Amino acid sequence: MKSISQATVMGAGVIDLKEIKRQKGTIKSGKDSSLLDLGDGVACLEFHSRNDVAGEDLAEMIRFSLAEVEKNWAGRVIGHQGRNFCVGADLKRFVSRIESQDWSGIENEVKDIQDAFLKLKYCTRPVVAAPHGLAYGGGAEILLSSPRIRAAAGLSMGLVEPRVGLVPAAGGVKELTLRSLENLPEAVNADPVPFLKKTHERLCLAAASRNAHEAGEMGYLRNTDGISMNRDGLLGEAKETVLHLSKLGYVPPVPKKIMVPGRNGCATLKMTTYFLRHGGFITDYSAFIGDKLAYIMTGGDLPGKSLVDEQYLLDLELEVFMELVKEPQTQDRIRYMLEKGKPLLN
């Protein structure tokens, strides 16, 4: 493991990434992200894409940084000092691929990101994400797949893909489903559907937190995650968390099977969609997406209380995503968001 001097700081614990790059350069630089040396054996994956969208090299840099950190470093921070952590996919690039009907290219890119995020979750070295500002769509999914989070207090986080006619497809639905079912008593023949209802409703509404504390209440942050009141000290505190976890002898999570309620549970969750639609909270097309979300969360066309692994739910995410991306109403939503900067209520 590398033994490296203290990181460049501006005052106590305040890390300046620009100064680090000026003095040390980068471990590796990509088009939209770079891997930096924060000192003390901690690396940092920094995003620097235009407009804070998910970069074209995101999956590649995550995989490279994981391999590098597992071999040579104590752990890694994911964070940067731009305006927002990550606002999701680059819709302009996405529209271009839709117009050329590059369906196989879109599918392969989503699979690539799914694979990278799953590897991120099970990294053998501690990884601490340090989000600030907005973390929407794919930005939220990076966080949901990160073993630990140290969030700025003002963080707004949410899986907002339904606003553009899509579902989260990089593990977001899968991770919230897992979290919803964590409290399901193993020794009791309990129905998993009630544990999924509130999460399904939030996904249907494309809800985002107003701050980090609310993100915790919504299940986006765990009790093991931390909140920093001082944005300037966020990266420094994330780095200290990495070092603390490393010193304790960090052990990655162990993959587990998930018990899903199957087709009967899906029918029950669809009642949530029905009530949201007839209560005027969502539109007809949002209700259509809500039923698709129910299909993913309950394990698709399986019998009740079936055991599945994470890859199975990822495959369902991809299946539904590829169905929706070909829908004219989804394409209308994406173009409207690009043109008007707000969701189309179709």
PyMOL commands that set and color helices and strands:
alter all, ss='L'
color gray80, all
select helices_A, chain A and resi 17-24+50-52+58-72+91-99+103-121+138-145+161-164+172-181+193-205+212-217+231-248+262-278+284-297+310-325+328-340
alter helices_A, ss='H'
color red, helices_A
select strands_A, chain A and resi 28-29+33-39+42-47+75-78+127-129+134-136+148-152+156-158+226-228+258-260+306-308
alter strands_A, ss='S'
color yellow, strands_A
deselect
rebuild
show_as cartoon
